[in-house]
Amino acid sequence: MDSQTLYSATVQHYLGPIRRYLDDSTVTEVMINSAEEIYIEQHGRLSRTDARFADHEAFEAAINNVLQFTGRSLSDDYPLIDSRLPDGSRIHVAKAPCARFGTTMTIRKFSRQMLDIDWLIELGTLTEQADEYLKIAVAAERNLLVAGGTSSGKTSLLNALSSYIQDDQRIVVIEDSSELQLQQDHVISLETRPPDRYGRGAVSIRDLFRSSLRLRPDRIIIGEVRGGEALDMIQAMTSGHGGSMGTLHANNPADALNRLETMAMMSQVELPLHALRGQIASAIDIVVQMSRQIGGRRLVTQITEIGPLGEDGHHQLQDLFVMRSPEDVTEDKSMQLHWSGQRSTLAGMLHGSARAMSGELTAPLFAVESNPGET
């Protein structure tokens, strides 16, 4: 028995009280508030279970065993810890004093079923027309951000979009805790490392980003942009690394750009705001907005192209796809993503291209003259 198989079996033993939820494909998240209080998310809804650990010591023993997989431990030095299970499920542990009522652990389960674009379309996450547009954008090496709230489906969409990257390209993936499952052969995966108990040996997202530029990437993908590495990403996107992608937390495309500005300022590099905004406008081509609806349904609710800065120094955004209100859409009165009637800025680059003009679904977006009444 190899070490990974042995470790997986040990983890299964220690997590025995919640094993049935880890094995249940309909459960997406397991939240252990304490040894006696365990919740799950299933079909988009939270519910309390009757599962429990024998006592607090058994719960902490399980956590320590789980953390060993990534070389971490439940020590007083680090009250907040990110880790993962052998199957790729993401773990976050918080302990006192940060967790006021005692140690808590949340497991975001790794999906064993890769959700490809066709499956996302079948689920209603996006439409065929939006899919065709994104396929062209990825192939044309546009820089793309997937924005959304927690558990809105950002990672699943990014995984699915990766299938549109050409097979002959080298991709470098940078993450805090490895989650992305890119569907390409030539992928280099980099992961951060926390400092040891003496504060040594830490490897941050920014460190990995600088390293990635020396690995001859065709595309760089950041699992989540959350700090000063935003400036490194922006500069890389404007210096020859087209087709890069990332995710970040934001409620809409405008907020995504504002957050990117704020995070870039965390880099401690002094840069005038106008210059920073100009770089962001040059770097980011498209923002895809994900939202989690009441009941747990995850949808693409907006696809927006980013133009050059306006004369007032602010970002210019053009919505290509928007979620229409029920009274404006089909007979079943369900929310659906619709083309806004605006022509894509890609039209100039792809005009006459067989890829862009071959289908009826995307032809209106790339036509020389758009017809707002045509959907």
C-alpha positions in Angstrom: 0.0 0.0 0.0 1.5 3.3 -1.0 1.7 6.3 1.4 -1.1 8.2 -0.2 -3.5 5.3 -0.1 -2.5 4.6 3.6 -3.0 8.3 4.5 -6.4 8.3 2.8 -7.5 5.3 4.8 -6.3 7.0 8.0 -8.2 10.2 7.2 -11.4 8.1 6.5 -11.0 6.5 9.9 -10.6 9.8 11.9 -13.4 11.4 10.0 -15.7 8.5 10.6 -18.6 10.5 12.1 -19.0 12.5 8.8 -17.8 9.9 6.4 -21.3 9.3 5.0 -21.5 13.0 4.0 -18.0 13.0 2.4 -19.1 10.0 0.3 -22.5 11.5 -0.6 -22.1 13.3 -4.0 -25.1 15.5 -3.3 -23.4 17.1 -0.3 -21.2 20.0 -1.3 -20.0 21.3 2.1 -19.6 19.9 5.6 -19.4 22.5 8.4 -18.2 21.2 11.8 -19.0 24.0 14.3 -18.0 21.8 17.3 -17.8 18.1 18.1 -21.5 18.0 18.7 -22.7 20.5 16.0 -22.3 19.5 12.4 -24.1 21.0 9.4 -24.1 20.1 5.7 -25.0 21.9 2.5 -27.1 19.6 0.2 -28.9 20.7 -2.9 -28.0 24.3 -2.0 -29.6 24.2 1.4 -28.1 24.0 4.9 -29.3 21.5 7.5 -28.1 20.3 10.8 -27.2 16.6 11.1 -27.3 14.1 14.0 -23.6 13.3 13.4 -21.1 14.1 16.2 -17.6 13.3 17.3 -17.1 11.4 20.6 -15.7 14.5 22.3 -13.6 17.6 21.7 -10.4 15.6 21.9 -11.5 13.2 19.2 -12.5 16.2 17.0 -9.1 17.9 17.4 -7.3 14.5 16.8 -9.2 14.3 13.5 -8.2 17.8 12.5 -4.5 17.2 13.3 -4.6 14.0 11.2 -6.2 15.8 8.3 -3.7 18.7 8.4 -0.7 16.4 8.3 -1.4 15.7 4.6 -0.1 19.2 3.7 2.4 19.5 6.5 0.3 21.7 8.8 -0.7 21.2 12.4 -3.3 22.6 14.9 -0.8 24.6 16.9 -1.2 27.9 18.8 1.0 29.6 16.3 -1.6 29.5 13.5 -5.2 29.8 14.6 -6.4 30.0 10.9 -5.3 27.2 8.6 -6.0 26.2 5.0 -5.4 22.7 3.9 -7.0 19.9 1.8 -7.9 16.2 1.9 -6.2 13.6 -0.3 -9.1 13.8 -2.8 -8.6 17.5 -3.2 -11.4 18.7 -0.9 -10.6 22.1 0.6 -10.4 22.6 4.3 -10.4 25.7 6.5 -9.8 25.4 10.3 -10.3 28.2 12.8 -9.4 27.9 16.5 -9.4 30.1 19.6 -8.9 32.9 20.1 -10.1 33.7 16.5 -12.9 31.2 16.8 -14.6 32.5 20.0 -16.6 29.3 20.7 -13.9 26.8 20.0 -12.3 25.0 17.1 -14.3 24.8 13.9 -13.6 23.1 10.5 -15.3 23.5 7.1 -14.8 21.1 4.3 -15.6 22.2 0.7 -15.9 19.0 -1.1 -13.9 18.2 -4.3 -16.3 17.3 -7.1 -15.5 13.9 -8.5 -17.6 14.7 -11.5 -16.0 17.3 -13.8 -18.6 19.8 -14.8 -17.9 20.6 -18.5 -19.5 23.4 -20.4 -22.2 21.1 -21.9 -23.3 20.1 -18.4 -23.3 23.7 -17.2 -25.6 24.6 -20.1 -27.9 21.7 -19.3 -28.0 22.9 -15.7 -28.9 26.4 -16.9 -25.8 28.0 -15.6 -25.2 29.8 -18.9 -26.7 29.7 -22.4 -25.3 28.3 -25.6 -24.9 31.8 -27.1 -22.9 32.9 -24.0 -20.8 29.7 -24.2 -19.9 30.3 -27.8 -18.9 33.9 -27.0 -16.7 32.7 -24.1 -15.1 30.0 -26.3 -14.1 32.6 -28.9 -12.8 34.9 -26.2 -10.6 32.2 -24.6 -9.3 31.1 -28.0 -8.5 34.7 -28.9 -6.4 35.0 -25.6 -8.6 37.6 -23.9 -7.8 38.1 -20.2 -10.7 37.0 -18.2 -11.9 37.3 -14.6 -14.7 35.2 -13.0 -16.3 37.2 -10.2 -18.8 36.2 -7.7 -19.6 35.5 -4.0 -18.6 32.5 -1.9 -19.8 29.2 -3.3 -21.2 30.8 -6.4 -19.5 28.4 -8.9 -16.5 30.5 -9.9 -14.0 27.6 -9.8 -16.4 25.2 -11.6 -16.8 27.7 -14.5 -13.1 28.4 -14.7 -12.4 24.7 -14.9 -14.9 24.3 -17.7 -13.6 27.3 -19.6 -10.1 25.8 -19.5 -11.1 23.2 -22.0 -11.1 25.9 -24.6 -7.4 26.6 -24.2 -5.3 25.2 -27.0 -3.5 21.9 -26.3 -0.1 23.2 -27.4 0.0 25.9 -24.7 1.8 25.7 -21.3 -0.4 26.8 -18.4 0.9 27.7 -14.9 -1.7 27.6 -12.1 -1.2 29.5 -8.8 -3.4 28.7 -5.8 -3.5 29.0 -2.0 -4.9 25.5 -1.8 -5.1 23.4 -4.9 -8.7 23.3 -6.3 -8.6 23.8 -10.0 -8.8 20.7 -12.2 -7.7 22.1 -15.6 -8.6 19.9 -18.6 -5.2 20.3 -20.3 -2.1 18.1 -20.4 0.6 20.7 -20.1 -0.2 22.2 -16.6 2.2 23.3 -13.9 0.5 23.6 -10.5 2.0 25.9 -7.8 0.7 26.1 -4.2 1.5 28.5 -1.4 3.3 27.4 1.8 2.8 29.0 5.3 5.8 29.9 7.5 7.1 27.4 10.0 6.8 28.1 13.8 9.7 30.4 13.6 8.2 32.5 10.8 10.5 31.1 8.1 10.0 29.5 4.8 6.7 31.1 3.8 5.9 31.1 0.1 3.1 33.6 -0.9 1.0 34.0 -4.0 3.2 36.9 -5.0 6.3 34.7 -4.7 4.7 32.0 -6.8 3.6 34.6 -9.4 7.1 35.9 -9.8 8.4 32.4 -10.1 5.8 31.6 -12.7 7.1 34.2 -15.1 10.4 32.3 -15.2 8.6 29.0 -16.1 7.8 30.1 -19.7 4.0 30.2 -19.3 1.7 30.8 -22.3 -1.1 31.5 -19.8 -1.2 32.1 -16.0 -4.3 31.2 -14.0 -4.7 32.4 -10.4 -7.2 30.4 -8.4 -8.2 33.5 -6.4 -6.9 37.0 -6.5 -7.0 38.4 -2.9 -4.1 40.6 -2.2 -1.0 42.5 -3.5 -0.5 39.8 -6.2 -3.2 41.7 -8.2 -0.6 44.2 -9.3 1.7 41.4 -10.5 -1.1 39.8 -12.4 -2.1 43.1 -14.0 1.5 43.8 -15.1 1.9 40.3 -16.5 -1.3 40.6 -18.5 -0.1 43.8 -20.0 3.3 42.4 -20.9 2.6 39.5 -23.2 0.8 36.9 -21.1 -2.6 37.1 -22.9 -5.4 34.6 -22.2 -4.7 34.6 -18.4 -7.6 34.0 -16.0 -8.5 34.3 -12.4 -11.3 34.5 -9.9 -12.1 37.1 -7.2 -15.0 37.9 -4.8 -17.2 40.7 -6.1 -20.9 41.4 -6.5 -20.8 42.8 -10.1 -18.2 43.6 -12.8 -17.8 47.2 -11.6 -17.1 46.1 -8.1 -14.6 43.5 -9.4 -12.5 46.3 -11.0 -12.7 48.4 -7.9 -11.6 45.5 -5.7 -8.8 44.8 -8.2 -7.7 48.5 -7.7 -7.8 48.1 -3.9 -5.8 44.8 -3.9 -3.2 46.2 -6.3 -2.6 49.1 -3.8 -1.9 46.4 -1.1 1.3 45.6 -3.1 3.1 48.6 -1.4 4.2 49.8 -4.8 3.4 53.5 -5.2 1.4 54.0 -8.3 -0.9 56.9 -9.2 -4.6 55.8 -9.3 -5.1 57.0 -12.8 -2.0 55.0 -14.0 -3.3 51.9 -12.1 -6.7 52.2 -13.6 -5.2 52.5 -17.0 -3.2 49.3 -16.5 -6.3 47.5 -15.3 -8.3 48.7 -18.3 -5.5 47.4 -20.6 -5.2 44.1 -18.7 -8.7 42.9 -18.1 -10.8 42.3 -21.2 -13.9 40.4 -19.8 -15.6 39.9 -16.4 -17.9 37.0 -16.1 -20.2 37.4 -13.1 -21.5 34.3 -11.2 -24.3 34.5 -8.6 -25.8 31.9 -6.3 -29.6 32.1 -6.3 -32.1 31.4 -3.5 -32.3 27.6 -3.4 -28.6 27.1 -4.3 -28.8 27.4 -8.1 -25.6 28.9 -9.6 -25.9 31.1 -12.6 -23.8 33.3 -14.9 -25.7 36.6 -14.5 -23.6 39.0 -16.5 -20.8 39.0 -19.0 -19.1 42.4 -19.4 -16.4 43.7 -21.7 -13.9 46.3 -20.3 -13.0 49.2 -22.5 -10.3 51.8 -22.3 -10.7 54.5 -19.6 -13.2 57.2 -20.4 -12.3 60.9 -20.5 -13.4 61.2 -16.9 -10.7 58.6 -15.9 -13.2 55.9 -15.0 -13.7 52.5 -16.4 -16.0 52.0 -19.3 -18.0 48.7 -19.1 -20.2 47.2 -21.8 -22.6 44.5 -20.8 -22.8 41.8 -23.6 -25.0 39.4 -21.6 -27.4 40.3 -18.8 -30.0 38.4 -16.7 -33.4 39.6 -17.7 -36.2 39.9 -15.1 -39.0 37.3 -15.3 -41.6 39.6 -17.0 -39.1 40.2 -19.9 -38.3 36.6 -20.7 -39.8 33.3 -21.8 -43.2 31.8 -21.0 -41.9 29.8 -18.1 -41.0 33.1 -16.4 -37.5 31.9 -15.3 -34.5 34.1 -15.2 -32.3 33.7 -18.2 -29.1 35.2 -19.6 -29.8 37.2 -22.8 -27.6 39.1 -25.3 -27.9 42.8 -24.6 -27.8 43.8 -28.3 -24.3 45.3 -28.0 -21.6 44.3 -30.5 -18.5 42.7 -29.0 -15.2 44.6 -29.1 -13.8 41.4 -30.4 -15.7 42.0 -33.7 -12.9 44.1 -35.1 -10.3 41.4 -34.5 -12.4 38.5 -35.6 -14.4 40.0 -38.4 -14.4 37.6 -41.3 -13.1 34.7 -39.1 -14.8 31.4 -39.8 -14.7 30.7 -36.1 -16.6 33.8 -35.2 -19.1 34.0 -38.0 -19.8 30.3 -38.6 -22.8 30.0 -36.2 -26.1 31.9 -35.9 -25.7 32.1 -32.1 -22.6 34.3 -32.1 -23.0 36.1 -35.5 -25.0 39.1 -34.1 -22.3 39.8 -31.5 -19.6 40.0 -34.1 -21.5 41.6 -36.9 -20.3 44.9 -38.3 -23.7 46.4 -37.4 -25.6 44.9 -34.4 -29.3 44.7 -34.3 -30.6 45.1 -30.7 -33.9 43.5 -31.6 -32.2 40.3 -32.6 -31.6 37.7 -29.9 
